[in-house]
């Protein structure tokens, strides 16, 4: 019987580690929405007020992009296709705007800008955000009850990042909240997954640290009761 030896070329092969391909923005958006939708399905009242919207059509999103005359982040467009906004008080700190609401709010802000109403505003970010109340490169995505907006900032300051998320406060100035829309959505999704939100009355509400501690105490007491019974 003949015995064949592996050649040195074959025996000395170095096996490469498996490649881990990064997920696309759209995939990450959908994973984030999976987490958000799971929370709503398990915790939100089964009423029309809490029913999540359908997604926006690609043509309506393209129309929005044409109206704004500025390319929108792919993650934002993918998010709109998944869910076209969420009603006021049913989203984190306000209403998640629909395609039509983004267009309407941006247009109204633009009209005020042309009237000279969005003048200089103090910068509290160290140059990351323009020192103005609003500019055309800020795309509104959330609005609260007192008219403060959360924006996608497509015209950042010298030290900012294009696409960063900023929270605009009328009195105290604008601050950077997230580095991108994708980061913002994943941050929100993570809070839903960690049960950081609760419903009080007809409002979605983010728990504070004291509430978390109280819940932990209650959980521990219940665990101890179960252990005693067993």
QUINORCOR-V278299 format. One record per run of one state. SS is the DSSP state (H for helix, E for strand, - for the rest). FROM is the first residue (numbers start at 1). TO is the last residue. Records with the same first field share a line. If there is no record, write none. Layout:
BEGIN
SS = FROM-TO ; FROM-TO
END
This chain:
BEGIN
- = 1-7 ; 12-24 ; 44-47 ; 51-57 ; 69-73 ; 83-85 ; 92-93 ; 97-98 ; 115-119 ; 121-122 ; 124-131 ; 133-137 ; 144-148 ; 154-163 ; 170-172 ; 179-180 ; 194-196 ; 201-202 ; 207-208 ; 230-230
H = 8-11 ; 25-43 ; 48-50 ; 58-68 ; 74-82 ; 99-114 ; 181-193 ; 209-229
E = 86-91 ; 94-96 ; 120-120 ; 123-123 ; 132-132 ; 138-143 ; 149-153 ; 164-169 ; 173-178 ; 197-200 ; 203-206
END
